[in-house]
């Protein structure tokens, strides 16, 4: 059942070698055709330089992240919400960028040689695309609340699809109308940049929501919109960034090409993600991988990188969209295969890896901020104003549209079950339109055509993107808690549960799941693991806590005899800690669960209860914040 240190090292050796090899490949991709000794020597020299420079940079990157964790812990201890952890990391990254050799600094020249701006940008793009984005997006799909997401699917799709299109049109039109001020005068550049800057990434806002346990309706709307919005914005950007559709000057032909290629890329990536997610769950069932917790957790962790690279390189689809829907499908059926122990450790591993990736993304944002010039500053400030206008033009009318549809479609239900958005939630949804790593990655992926139409435009767009991220994070991410209190939005355990009504769409999906998918992907009773180490760990932990408490209160008391709990029995769900964790206590500790596991129910206890209720014919359920 266990692994020795040598076995664990051997098991981790291959993934480590693969990751190191993938890290070297993108930086050496320019060395093509090494057909003679001179080319081979150049490749060898470039590889050694990459390893040397990467080792020196790793010292300061790790030190910066460790410092950010210490400062973040200090802010949490004193409940300072004005300055978010993401903003702290950006500030540290900015200070690190000042002393980098690429910015003329010589303080760390002993560790890092002379690295050019182009090499630094290439390294950042490679790290972001190959290592950071896959795990961030995979964790977002894995931790999705599927029941609330499906019930609010119409609302989420309305804001994500319609809101992205409206925001792109408004921002692109305003950029083109003010070209005499900032100098970005190409119509294609304006709308391509408007598409990428429309990708919202409210990391700081969602972190505050989880910590304060805000209204669950507001939380799922913001989270669901941000996830699907990224897919729509990336699809539009990919289509506009490719030059093939602009060979014809006819507006009708260009519009039809954009619509067809956008639909093909979006729905093709979604379908590929569902297929790969199905194959993942089928492989884990056929191989009985769930019998080994460590192997199963590592398998799901590495699958995020495989899905992303397979979609991008082998299929020509969007890796981000494919990873997102693959993770959503896999997590929906993981509870039918995985034990509570495997589910918990998977959620913990993915959440902490995504947290680390988010920290590295914001560190890169801070490092890139040092290159911001006057033109980028002017254009960035204008884009901030344009994004606010575009966000308002999208959120306000679409919110009234979704409310009207709910009033008509759910007219027979009580008001609390219609799940309409009042003006306070609408304002907070407008306020949650932060930008993050997705916008920075897409900016770095802009093609050379941007500078061919107007020299220096790509640097201006990159600097403006960094300024937009910093501006929104500073003023909107830091003011979330204050606005929640001023608007009197329920939070900190006072928010009522969200009542979900299972309509015809949910029941049809439930029927497909039970009649088809569960028969293929669900383990039989004789295939499931009969024993688990998690109940023993929790029982031992409860025993240690009991001894510590009794020793502290009665210092002269005799030692407490050890009670054996090696065989808790099939009727026990785990330890006494889990038995005492009633729904009210779990809701009170929801913020801590989200920070650790990304979800409030990592072992899917509530899902099991809800499934039993559905089998009894109940068509309604409540989802806590």
C-alpha positions as CSV (number, residue, x, y, z in Angstrom):
1,X,0.0,0.0,0.0
2,X,2.8,2.4,0.7
3,X,5.9,3.5,-1.2
4,X,9.5,3.8,-0.1
5,X,11.5,6.9,-0.7
6,X,13.4,5.2,-3.5
7,X,10.2,4.1,-5.2
8,X,8.7,7.6,-4.9
9,X,11.9,9.2,-6.3
10,X,11.8,6.7,-9.2
11,X,8.1,7.5,-9.8
12,X,8.8,11.2,-9.9
13,X,11.9,11.0,-12.0
14,X,10.2,10.6,-15.3
15,X,7.6,13.5,-14.9
16,X,10.5,15.7,-13.7
17,X,12.6,14.9,-16.7
18,X,9.7,15.5,-19.1
19,X,8.9,18.9,-17.5
20,X,12.5,19.9,-17.7
21,X,12.7,18.8,-21.3
22,X,9.5,20.7,-22.2
23,X,10.9,23.8,-20.5
24,X,14.0,23.7,-22.7
25,X,12.2,23.0,-26.0
26,X,10.3,26.3,-26.5
27,X,13.5,28.4,-25.8
28,X,15.5,26.3,-28.2
29,X,12.8,26.1,-30.9
30,X,14.6,28.7,-33.0
31,X,17.6,26.5,-33.5
32,X,16.3,24.6,-36.5
33,X,18.1,22.1,-38.7
34,X,21.1,21.3,-36.7
35,X,22.6,19.3,-39.5
36,X,26.3,19.9,-38.9
37,X,28.7,20.3,-35.9
38,X,28.4,24.1,-35.8
39,X,24.7,24.0,-35.5
40,X,24.9,21.2,-32.8
41,X,27.4,23.3,-30.9
42,X,25.1,26.3,-31.0
43,X,22.2,24.2,-29.7
44,X,24.3,22.8,-26.9
45,X,25.6,26.3,-26.0
46,X,22.0,27.7,-26.0
47,X,20.8,24.8,-23.8
48,X,23.5,25.4,-21.3
49,X,22.7,29.2,-21.3
50,X,19.0,28.4,-20.7
51,X,19.7,26.1,-17.8
52,X,22.2,28.6,-16.3
53,X,19.9,31.7,-16.6
54,X,16.9,29.7,-15.5
55,X,18.7,28.5,-12.3
56,X,19.6,32.1,-11.5
57,X,16.1,33.4,-12.1
58,X,14.6,30.6,-10.0
59,X,16.5,31.9,-6.9
60,X,14.8,35.3,-7.1
61,X,11.4,34.0,-8.3
62,X,11.2,31.5,-5.4
63,X,12.3,34.2,-2.9
64,X,9.7,36.6,-4.3
65,X,6.9,34.1,-3.9
66,X,8.0,33.2,-0.4
67,X,8.0,36.9,0.5
68,X,4.5,37.3,-1.0
69,X,3.2,34.4,1.1
70,X,4.6,35.9,4.3
71,X,3.1,39.3,3.5
72,X,-0.2,37.7,2.5
73,X,-0.3,35.8,5.9
74,X,0.3,39.2,7.6
75,X,-2.6,40.8,5.7
76,X,-4.9,37.9,6.6
77,X,-3.9,38.0,10.3
78,X,-4.8,41.7,10.5
79,X,-7.8,41.4,8.1
80,X,-6.4,44.0,5.6
81,X,-8.7,43.6,2.6
82,X,-7.7,46.9,0.7
83,X,-4.5,45.3,-0.5
84,X,-5.0,41.9,-2.1
85,X,-2.4,39.2,-2.2
86,X,-2.3,39.4,-6.0
87,X,-1.5,43.1,-5.8
88,X,1.3,42.3,-3.3
89,X,2.8,39.8,-5.8
90,X,2.6,42.4,-8.6
91,X,4.5,44.9,-6.5
92,X,7.2,42.4,-5.6
93,X,7.4,41.4,-9.3
94,X,7.8,45.1,-10.2
95,X,10.7,45.5,-7.8
96,X,12.2,42.3,-9.2
97,X,11.8,43.6,-12.7
98,X,13.7,46.8,-11.9
99,X,16.8,44.9,-10.9
100,X,16.7,42.4,-13.8
101,X,19.5,42.8,-16.3
102,X,16.9,43.3,-19.1
103,X,16.0,46.6,-17.4
104,X,19.5,47.7,-16.9
105,X,19.9,46.5,-13.4
106,X,23.2,45.1,-12.2
107,X,22.3,43.9,-8.7
108,X,21.7,40.3,-9.7
109,X,24.0,40.2,-12.6
110,X,26.1,37.6,-10.7
111,X,23.2,35.2,-11.0
112,X,21.7,36.1,-14.3
113,X,23.6,37.2,-17.4
114,X,22.5,39.6,-20.0
115,X,19.0,38.5,-21.1
116,X,17.3,40.4,-23.8
117,X,13.7,41.6,-23.7
118,X,12.7,39.3,-26.5
119,X,14.3,36.3,-24.8
120,X,12.5,37.2,-21.6
121,X,9.1,37.6,-23.4
122,X,9.6,34.2,-25.1
123,X,10.4,32.5,-21.8
124,X,7.3,34.1,-20.2
125,X,5.1,33.0,-23.0
126,X,6.5,29.4,-22.9
127,X,6.0,29.1,-19.1
128,X,2.5,30.6,-19.2
129,X,1.3,28.4,-22.0
130,X,3.0,25.1,-21.1
131,X,2.9,25.1,-17.3
132,X,0.7,27.7,-15.8
133,X,-2.5,28.0,-17.8
134,X,-3.3,24.2,-18.1
135,X,-3.4,23.7,-14.3
136,X,-5.2,27.0,-13.6
137,X,-8.0,26.2,-16.1
138,X,-8.2,22.5,-15.2
139,X,-8.7,23.4,-11.5
140,X,-11.4,25.9,-12.4
141,X,-13.3,23.3,-14.3
142,X,-12.7,20.6,-11.6
143,X,-14.0,22.8,-8.8
144,X,-17.1,23.9,-10.7
145,X,-20.4,23.5,-8.8
146,X,-22.2,21.5,-11.5
147,X,-25.7,21.7,-10.0
148,X,-25.8,25.4,-9.7
149,X,-23.9,25.9,-13.0
150,X,-26.5,23.8,-14.9
151,X,-29.5,25.6,-13.2
152,X,-28.0,29.0,-14.1
153,X,-26.7,27.9,-17.4
154,X,-28.9,30.3,-19.4
155,X,-27.8,33.3,-17.2
156,X,-24.1,32.3,-17.4
157,X,-24.1,31.8,-21.1
158,X,-26.0,35.1,-21.6
159,X,-23.4,37.1,-19.7
160,X,-20.4,35.1,-21.1
161,X,-21.3,35.0,-24.8
162,X,-23.5,38.1,-25.2
163,X,-21.5,40.1,-22.7
164,X,-18.2,39.3,-24.4
165,X,-19.5,40.2,-27.8
166,X,-21.0,43.5,-26.5
167,X,-17.8,44.4,-24.6
168,X,-15.6,43.6,-27.6
169,X,-17.7,45.7,-30.0
170,X,-17.8,48.7,-27.5
171,X,-14.1,48.6,-26.6
172,X,-13.0,48.1,-30.2
173,X,-15.2,50.9,-31.5
174,X,-13.9,53.3,-28.8
175,X,-10.3,52.4,-29.5
176,X,-10.8,53.0,-33.2
177,X,-12.6,56.3,-32.5
178,X,-9.8,57.7,-30.3
179,X,-6.9,56.5,-32.5
180,X,-5.6,60.1,-32.9
181,X,-4.9,60.2,-29.2
182,X,-3.0,56.9,-28.6
183,X,-1.8,56.0,-32.1
184,X,-3.4,52.6,-32.5
185,X,-5.3,53.2,-35.8
186,X,-5.7,49.8,-37.3
187,X,-9.3,48.5,-37.2
188,X,-8.2,44.9,-37.1
189,X,-5.7,45.6,-34.2
190,X,-8.4,47.5,-32.3
191,X,-11.0,44.7,-32.4
192,X,-8.4,41.9,-31.9
193,X,-7.1,43.7,-28.8
194,X,-10.7,44.3,-27.7
195,X,-11.4,40.6,-27.9
196,X,-8.5,39.6,-25.7
197,X,-9.0,42.4,-23.1
198,X,-12.6,41.3,-22.8
199,X,-11.5,38.1,-21.0
200,X,-12.3,38.7,-17.4
201,X,-10.3,37.0,-14.6
202,X,-11.7,38.0,-11.2
203,X,-9.2,36.0,-9.1
204,X,-9.0,38.6,-6.3
205,X,-12.8,39.1,-6.2
206,X,-13.5,35.3,-6.1
207,X,-10.9,34.9,-3.3
208,X,-12.7,37.6,-1.3
209,X,-16.1,36.0,-2.0
210,X,-14.8,32.6,-0.8
211,X,-13.3,34.2,2.4
212,X,-16.4,36.1,3.2
213,X,-18.9,33.5,2.0
214,X,-21.0,35.8,0.0
215,X,-24.4,35.2,-1.5
216,X,-24.2,31.9,-3.5
217,X,-26.2,33.3,-6.4
218,X,-23.7,36.1,-6.9
219,X,-20.7,33.8,-6.4
220,X,-21.8,31.3,-9.0
221,X,-22.8,34.0,-11.5
222,X,-19.4,35.7,-11.3
223,X,-17.4,32.4,-11.3
224,X,-19.4,30.8,-14.1
225,X,-19.3,33.9,-16.3
226,X,-15.5,34.3,-15.8
227,X,-14.9,30.7,-16.8
228,X,-17.1,30.6,-20.0
229,X,-16.2,34.2,-20.8
230,X,-12.5,33.1,-21.2
231,X,-13.5,30.5,-23.7
232,X,-15.5,33.0,-25.9
233,X,-12.8,35.7,-25.7
234,X,-10.1,33.2,-26.6
235,X,-12.0,31.9,-29.6
236,X,-12.7,35.4,-30.9
237,X,-9.0,36.3,-30.4
238,X,-7.7,33.2,-32.2
239,X,-9.9,33.9,-35.2
240,X,-9.0,37.6,-35.5
241,X,-5.3,37.0,-34.8
242,X,-5.0,34.6,-37.8
243,X,-4.7,36.5,-41.1
244,X,-6.4,34.1,-43.5
245,X,-9.9,35.6,-43.0
246,X,-8.8,39.1,-44.0
247,X,-7.6,38.2,-47.5
248,X,-10.9,39.4,-48.9
249,X,-12.0,43.0,-48.5
250,X,-15.7,42.3,-48.5
251,X,-17.4,42.9,-45.1
252,X,-20.0,40.2,-45.7
253,X,-17.4,37.6,-46.5
254,X,-15.1,38.6,-43.6
255,X,-18.1,38.5,-41.2
256,X,-19.2,35.1,-42.3
257,X,-15.7,33.7,-42.0
258,X,-15.3,35.0,-38.5
259,X,-18.7,33.5,-37.5
260,X,-18.0,30.1,-39.0
261,X,-14.4,29.8,-37.7
262,X,-15.4,31.0,-34.3
263,X,-18.2,28.5,-34.1
264,X,-15.9,25.7,-35.3
265,X,-13.2,26.5,-32.9
266,X,-15.5,27.0,-29.9
267,X,-17.8,23.9,-30.4
268,X,-14.9,21.8,-31.6
269,X,-12.9,22.5,-28.5
270,X,-15.9,21.9,-26.3
271,X,-16.6,18.5,-28.0
272,X,-12.9,17.5,-27.8
273,X,-12.8,18.4,-24.1
274,X,-15.9,16.2,-23.4
275,X,-14.4,13.3,-25.3
276,X,-11.0,13.5,-23.5
277,X,-12.8,13.9,-20.2
278,X,-14.8,10.7,-21.0
279,X,-11.6,8.9,-21.9
280,X,-9.9,10.0,-18.7
281,X,-12.7,8.5,-16.6
282,X,-12.8,5.4,-18.7
283,X,-9.1,4.8,-18.3
284,X,-9.2,5.3,-14.5
285,X,-12.1,2.8,-14.3
286,X,-10.6,0.1,-16.6
287,X,-7.1,0.4,-15.0
288,X,-8.6,0.5,-11.5
289,X,-6.3,3.4,-10.8
290,X,-8.5,4.6,-7.9
291,X,-7.1,1.8,-5.8
292,X,-3.9,3.9,-5.5
293,X,-4.5,7.3,-4.2
294,X,-1.1,8.8,-5.0
295,X,-1.1,7.4,-8.6
296,X,-4.7,8.6,-9.2
297,X,-3.9,12.1,-8.0
298,X,-0.7,12.4,-10.1
299,X,-2.6,11.0,-13.1
300,X,-5.3,13.7,-12.9
301,X,-2.7,16.4,-12.3
302,X,-0.7,15.4,-15.4
303,X,-3.8,15.0,-17.5
304,X,-4.2,18.8,-17.6
305,X,-0.9,19.3,-19.4
306,X,-1.7,16.4,-21.8
307,X,-5.1,17.7,-22.7
308,X,-3.8,21.2,-23.3
309,X,-0.9,20.2,-25.5
310,X,-2.9,17.5,-27.4
311,X,-5.6,20.1,-28.3
312,X,-3.2,22.8,-29.3
313,X,-0.6,20.7,-31.2
314,X,-2.4,17.6,-32.5
315,X,-5.9,18.9,-33.1
316,X,-5.4,22.7,-33.7
317,X,-8.1,23.5,-31.2
318,X,-8.1,25.8,-28.2
319,X,-6.2,24.1,-25.3
320,X,-7.8,26.3,-22.7
321,X,-11.4,25.5,-23.7
322,X,-10.6,21.8,-24.1
323,X,-9.0,21.6,-20.7
324,X,-11.9,23.5,-19.1
325,X,-14.7,21.2,-20.4
326,X,-12.5,18.1,-20.0
327,X,-12.1,18.9,-16.3
328,X,-15.8,19.7,-15.9
329,X,-16.8,16.4,-17.4
330,X,-14.2,14.4,-15.4
331,X,-15.0,16.0,-12.1
332,X,-18.8,15.3,-12.7
333,X,-18.1,11.6,-12.8
334,X,-15.1,11.4,-10.4
335,X,-17.4,11.1,-7.4
336,X,-18.8,7.9,-8.9
337,X,-15.3,6.3,-9.2
338,X,-13.1,8.0,-6.6
339,X,-13.4,7.5,-2.9
340,X,-13.7,10.4,-0.6
341,X,-10.0,10.2,0.1
342,X,-9.0,10.4,-3.6
343,X,-11.5,13.2,-4.2
344,X,-10.1,15.2,-1.3
345,X,-6.5,14.8,-2.3
346,X,-7.2,15.6,-6.0
347,X,-9.0,18.8,-5.0
348,X,-6.2,19.8,-2.7
349,X,-3.4,19.1,-5.1
350,X,-5.1,20.9,-8.0
351,X,-6.1,23.9,-5.9
352,X,-2.7,24.4,-4.4
353,X,-1.0,24.0,-7.8
354,X,-3.4,26.5,-9.3
355,X,-2.7,28.9,-6.5
356,X,1.0,28.6,-7.2
357,X,0.5,29.1,-10.9
358,X,-1.7,32.2,-10.2
359,X,1.1,33.6,-8.1
360,X,3.7,33.1,-10.9
361,X,1.3,34.8,-13.4
362,X,1.0,37.9,-11.2
363,X,4.7,37.9,-10.6
364,X,5.3,38.0,-14.4
365,X,2.8,40.8,-14.6
366,X,4.8,42.8,-12.1
367,X,8.1,42.1,-14.0
368,X,6.5,43.2,-17.3
369,X,5.2,46.4,-15.7
370,X,8.7,47.9,-15.7
371,X,8.6,48.3,-19.5
372,X,5.6,50.5,-19.5
373,X,6.3,53.8,-21.4
374,X,4.3,57.0,-21.9
375,X,2.4,55.7,-24.9
376,X,1.5,52.5,-23.2
377,X,0.4,54.5,-20.1
378,X,-1.9,56.8,-22.1
379,X,-3.3,53.9,-24.1
380,X,-3.7,51.8,-21.0
381,X,-5.6,54.4,-19.1
382,X,-8.0,54.9,-22.0
383,X,-8.5,51.1,-22.3
384,X,-9.4,51.0,-18.5
385,X,-12.2,53.6,-19.2
386,X,-13.3,51.7,-22.3
387,X,-13.5,48.4,-20.4
388,X,-15.6,50.0,-17.7
389,X,-18.0,51.4,-20.3
390,X,-18.1,48.1,-22.2
391,X,-18.7,46.1,-19.0
392,X,-21.6,48.4,-18.1
393,X,-23.1,48.1,-21.6
394,X,-23.0,44.3,-21.3
395,X,-24.0,43.6,-17.7
396,X,-26.9,46.0,-17.2
397,X,-29.1,45.2,-20.2
398,X,-28.3,41.5,-20.1
399,X,-29.2,41.4,-16.4
400,X,-32.6,42.8,-17.1
401,X,-33.0,40.4,-20.0
402,X,-32.2,37.3,-17.8
403,X,-34.5,38.6,-15.0
404,X,-37.3,39.1,-17.6
405,X,-36.9,35.5,-18.9
406,X,-36.9,34.1,-15.4
407,X,-40.0,35.9,-14.5
408,X,-41.7,34.5,-17.6
409,X,-40.3,31.0,-17.5
410,X,-40.6,30.5,-13.7
411,X,-43.7,32.5,-13.1
412,X,-45.3,29.6,-11.2
413,X,-42.4,29.4,-8.7
414,X,-42.0,31.5,-5.5
415,X,-39.8,34.6,-5.9
416,X,-36.9,33.2,-3.9
417,X,-36.7,30.3,-6.4
418,X,-36.7,32.4,-9.5
419,X,-33.0,33.5,-8.8
420,X,-33.3,36.9,-10.2
421,X,-30.6,39.5,-9.8
422,X,-31.3,42.7,-7.9
423,X,-29.5,46.0,-8.5
424,X,-26.9,45.2,-5.8
425,X,-25.8,42.0,-7.4
426,X,-25.8,43.6,-10.9
427,X,-23.5,46.3,-9.6
428,X,-21.2,43.7,-8.0
429,X,-21.1,41.8,-11.3
430,X,-20.0,45.0,-13.1
431,X,-17.5,45.5,-10.4
432,X,-16.1,42.0,-10.8
433,X,-14.8,42.6,-14.3
434,X,-11.1,42.3,-13.4
435,X,-8.4,41.2,-15.9
436,X,-5.7,38.7,-15.3
437,X,-3.3,36.1,-16.8
438,X,-5.5,35.2,-19.8
439,X,-5.3,38.7,-21.2
440,X,-1.5,38.8,-20.7
441,X,-1.0,35.5,-22.4
442,X,-3.2,36.5,-25.4
443,X,-1.3,39.8,-25.7
444,X,2.0,37.9,-25.9
445,X,0.5,35.6,-28.6
446,X,-0.3,38.6,-31.0
447,X,1.2,37.9,-34.4
448,X,3.9,39.9,-36.2
449,X,1.2,41.5,-38.3
450,X,0.5,43.9,-35.5
451,X,3.9,45.6,-35.9
452,X,3.8,45.3,-39.7
453,X,0.8,47.5,-39.8
454,X,2.3,50.0,-37.3
455,X,5.8,49.6,-35.8
456,X,5.9,49.4,-31.9
457,X,2.2,48.6,-31.6
458,X,2.7,45.2,-29.9
459,X,4.8,46.7,-27.1
460,X,2.2,49.4,-26.6
461,X,-0.6,46.7,-26.3
462,X,1.5,44.6,-23.9
463,X,2.2,47.6,-21.7
464,X,-1.4,48.7,-21.8
465,X,-2.6,45.2,-20.8
466,X,-0.3,45.2,-17.8
467,X,-1.6,48.6,-16.7
468,X,-5.2,47.4,-17.1
469,X,-4.5,44.3,-14.9
470,X,-2.8,46.4,-12.2
471,X,-5.4,49.2,-12.3
472,X,-8.4,46.8,-12.0
473,X,-6.7,44.7,-9.3
474,X,-5.7,47.7,-7.2
475,X,-9.0,49.7,-7.3
476,X,-11.6,46.9,-7.8
477,X,-10.0,43.9,-6.2
478,X,-9.2,45.9,-3.1
479,X,-12.6,47.5,-2.7
480,X,-14.6,44.3,-2.9
481,X,-15.1,43.8,0.8
482,X,-16.0,47.4,1.4
483,X,-18.6,47.4,-1.3
484,X,-20.1,44.1,-0.1
485,X,-20.6,45.7,3.3
486,X,-21.9,49.0,2.0
487,X,-24.5,47.3,-0.2
488,X,-25.5,45.0,2.6
489,X,-25.0,41.8,0.6
490,X,-25.4,38.7,2.8
491,X,-22.1,37.1,3.8
492,X,-20.1,35.4,6.6
493,X,-22.6,32.7,7.2
494,X,-25.7,34.9,7.0
495,X,-26.3,34.3,3.3
496,X,-29.3,32.0,2.7
497,X,-28.8,28.9,0.6
498,X,-29.6,29.1,-3.1
499,X,-32.7,27.1,-3.9
500,X,-32.2,25.2,-7.2
501,X,-35.1,24.1,-9.3
502,X,-34.5,21.1,-11.5
503,X,-36.2,21.9,-14.8
504,X,-36.6,19.9,-18.0
505,X,-33.0,20.5,-19.2
506,X,-31.5,19.3,-15.9
507,X,-33.8,16.2,-15.8
508,X,-32.8,15.3,-19.4
509,X,-29.1,15.5,-18.5
510,X,-29.8,13.5,-15.4
511,X,-31.5,10.9,-17.5
512,X,-28.5,10.6,-19.9
513,X,-26.1,10.4,-17.0
514,X,-28.0,7.6,-15.3
515,X,-29.0,5.6,-18.3
516,X,-25.8,5.8,-20.4
517,X,-22.7,7.4,-18.8
518,X,-22.9,6.0,-15.3
519,X,-23.2,2.4,-16.7
520,X,-20.0,2.9,-18.5
521,X,-18.0,5.1,-16.1
522,X,-19.3,4.0,-12.7
523,X,-17.4,1.3,-10.7
524,X,-19.3,-1.8,-9.6
525,X,-19.4,-2.5,-5.9
526,X,-16.9,-5.3,-6.2
527,X,-14.5,-3.0,-8.0
528,X,-14.4,-0.3,-5.4
529,X,-11.6,-0.1,-2.8
530,X,-12.8,-1.6,0.4
531,X,-10.3,0.2,2.8
532,X,-8.9,3.7,3.0
533,X,-6.2,5.4,5.0
534,X,-8.2,8.7,5.4
535,X,-10.5,7.5,8.2
536,X,-7.5,6.3,10.2
537,X,-5.6,9.6,9.7
538,X,-8.6,11.6,10.8
539,X,-9.3,9.3,13.8
540,X,-5.7,9.6,14.9
541,X,-5.9,13.3,14.5
542,X,-9.0,13.4,16.6
543,X,-7.3,11.3,19.3
544,X,-4.3,13.6,19.4
545,X,-6.6,16.7,19.7
546,X,-8.5,15.0,22.5
547,X,-5.4,14.2,24.4
548,X,-4.0,17.7,23.9
549,X,-7.2,19.3,25.1
550,X,-7.5,17.0,28.2
551,X,-3.9,17.5,29.1
552,X,-4.2,21.3,28.9
553,X,-7.3,21.4,31.0
554,X,-6.2,18.8,33.6
555,X,-2.4,18.9,33.9
556,X,-2.4,16.3,36.7
557,X,-4.7,13.9,35.1
558,X,-3.5,10.4,34.2
559,X,-2.7,9.6,30.6
560,X,-5.6,8.8,28.4
561,X,-5.4,5.2,27.2
562,X,-5.1,4.7,23.5
563,X,-8.3,3.6,21.7
564,X,-7.8,1.5,18.7
565,X,-9.6,2.7,15.6
566,X,-7.7,0.6,13.0
567,X,-10.9,-0.9,11.7
568,X,-13.6,1.8,11.9
569,X,-16.1,-0.5,10.1
570,X,-18.1,0.0,6.9
571,X,-20.8,1.9,8.7
572,X,-18.5,4.8,9.7
573,X,-18.0,7.6,7.2
574,X,-14.6,8.5,8.8
575,X,-13.7,10.0,12.1
576,X,-15.7,11.9,14.8
577,X,-14.6,15.1,13.2
578,X,-16.6,14.3,10.0
579,X,-19.5,13.2,12.1
580,X,-19.6,16.5,13.9
581,X,-19.3,18.5,10.7
582,X,-23.0,19.2,10.1
583,X,-24.1,21.4,7.2
584,X,-24.2,24.6,9.4
585,X,-20.6,24.1,10.6
586,X,-19.4,23.3,7.0
587,X,-21.0,26.5,5.8
588,X,-19.3,28.5,8.5
589,X,-16.0,27.0,7.5
590,X,-16.6,27.3,3.8
591,X,-13.9,29.9,3.2
592,X,-11.2,27.7,4.7
593,X,-12.4,24.7,2.6
594,X,-12.4,26.8,-0.6
595,X,-8.8,28.0,0.1
596,X,-7.6,24.4,0.6
597,X,-9.7,22.4,-1.9
598,X,-11.3,24.9,-4.2
599,X,-14.7,23.5,-3.2
600,X,-16.7,23.4,0.0
601,X,-17.4,19.7,-0.2
602,X,-14.2,18.0,-1.5
603,X,-15.4,14.6,-0.5
604,X,-18.8,15.0,-2.2
605,X,-20.8,14.3,0.9
606,X,-23.6,16.7,-0.1
607,X,-23.6,15.2,-3.6
608,X,-24.3,11.8,-2.2
609,X,-27.2,13.2,-0.1
610,X,-28.6,15.1,-3.1
611,X,-28.4,12.0,-5.2
612,X,-30.4,10.1,-2.7
613,X,-33.0,12.8,-2.6
614,X,-33.3,12.9,-6.3
615,X,-33.8,9.1,-6.4
616,X,-36.7,9.7,-4.0
617,X,-38.3,12.1,-6.5
618,X,-37.3,15.5,-5.0
619,X,-36.9,18.1,-7.7
620,X,-35.5,20.9,-5.6
621,X,-32.3,21.3,-3.5
622,X,-30.4,24.1,-1.8
623,X,-26.8,25.0,-2.4
624,X,-25.0,26.8,0.4
625,X,-22.6,29.7,-0.3
